[in-house]
Amino acid sequence: QVQLVESGGGLVQPGGSLRLSCAASGIIFSIYHMGWYRQAPGKQRELVARITTGRNTNYADSVKGRFTISRDNSKNTVFLQTNSLKPEDTAVYYCNADHMTRTQSYWGQGTQVTVSS
């Protein structure tokens, strides 16, 4: 059974930081591209950051320079370091595992990030 379990969300003031984690089980983690997506109320889910099996990364323009995605294949975990958070970063953040052949894709249940004073 495949499981992606996100953690690290919460309430933070503008300018603050959070480190999100996504622990994967039931998959061969190293052959999955990993991504973080987010969905704010009334909006579509959007890509925040992605890291490939070869550790190439890409980011949404809105988070470049503030967020950093990384992965630890020995722990089957992907991280999202979020700095200089803004109220518009408020959303549910989802972890995605995308097989390198694009034949399988899995989602976590999401973790809420709220940026507010």
C-alpha positions in Angstrom: 0.0 0.0 0.0 1.4 3.3 -1.1 1.3 6.1 1.5 2.5 9.7 1.3 2.3 11.4 4.7 2.9 15.2 4.9 3.8 17.0 8.1 5.1 20.3 9.2 2.3 22.6 8.3 0.8 25.1 10.7 0.1 28.8 11.5 3.0 31.2 11.0 3.3 35.0 10.8 4.3 36.7 7.6 8.0 36.5 7.1 8.2 33.3 9.0 9.4 29.8 7.9 8.1 26.3 7.9 9.7 23.0 6.9 7.3 20.6 5.3 8.1 16.9 5.1 6.6 14.1 3.1 7.4 10.5 4.1 6.7 7.9 1.4 6.2 4.2 1.9 5.2 1.4 -0.5 7.2 2.7 -3.4 10.7 2.6 -4.6 11.3 6.2 -3.7 14.4 6.8 -5.8 12.6 6.2 -9.1 9.9 8.8 -8.4 10.0 12.4 -9.2 8.6 14.3 -6.2 6.6 17.4 -6.1 4.8 19.8 -3.8 1.5 21.3 -4.9 -0.8 23.7 -3.1 -4.5 24.6 -3.3 -6.0 27.7 -1.8 -9.7 28.1 -1.2 -11.5 28.7 -4.4 -8.4 28.1 -6.5 -7.0 25.3 -8.6 -4.2 23.1 -7.3 -0.9 24.4 -8.6 2.7 23.2 -8.7 4.9 24.8 -6.1 8.2 22.9 -6.6 9.4 19.6 -8.1 12.6 17.6 -7.8 13.4 14.8 -10.3 15.1 11.5 -9.7 18.3 13.2 -10.8 17.7 16.0 -8.3 16.9 18.7 -10.9 14.5 21.2 -9.5 11.9 23.7 -10.7 9.8 26.2 -8.9 6.7 28.3 -9.4 7.7 31.9 -10.1 5.8 33.0 -7.0 8.1 31.0 -4.7 11.5 31.2 -6.4 14.1 32.4 -4.0 12.0 31.7 -1.0 11.2 28.0 -1.1 13.7 25.1 -1.5 12.8 21.5 -2.3 15.1 18.6 -1.4 15.0 14.9 -1.1 16.6 12.2 1.1 16.4 8.9 -0.7 17.8 7.1 2.3 14.8 8.2 4.3 12.2 8.1 1.5 11.4 11.7 2.3 11.0 14.9 0.4 11.2 18.3 2.1 10.0 21.8 1.3 11.7 24.6 3.2 9.5 27.7 3.0 11.0 31.1 4.0 9.7 34.6 3.9 6.2 33.4 3.9 3.4 35.6 2.7 -0.3 35.5 3.4 -0.8 34.5 -0.3 1.1 31.3 0.5 -1.8 30.1 2.6 -3.1 26.8 1.2 -3.2 23.1 1.7 0.1 21.7 0.6 0.1 18.3 -1.1 2.9 15.9 -1.8 3.0 14.1 -5.1 5.1 11.1 -6.3 5.3 10.7 -10.0 7.0 7.5 -11.4 9.9 8.3 -13.7 8.0 6.7 -16.6 4.9 8.8 -15.8 2.8 5.6 -15.4 1.9 6.0 -11.8 1.2 9.0 -9.6 0.3 9.2 -5.9 -0.9 12.0 -3.6 -0.7 12.7 0.1 -3.6 13.9 2.2 -2.2 17.4 2.5 -1.0 19.7 5.3 -2.5 23.1 6.0 -0.2 26.2 5.9 -1.7 29.4 7.2 0.3 32.7 7.0 -1.4 35.3 9.1 -0.6 37.9 11.7 
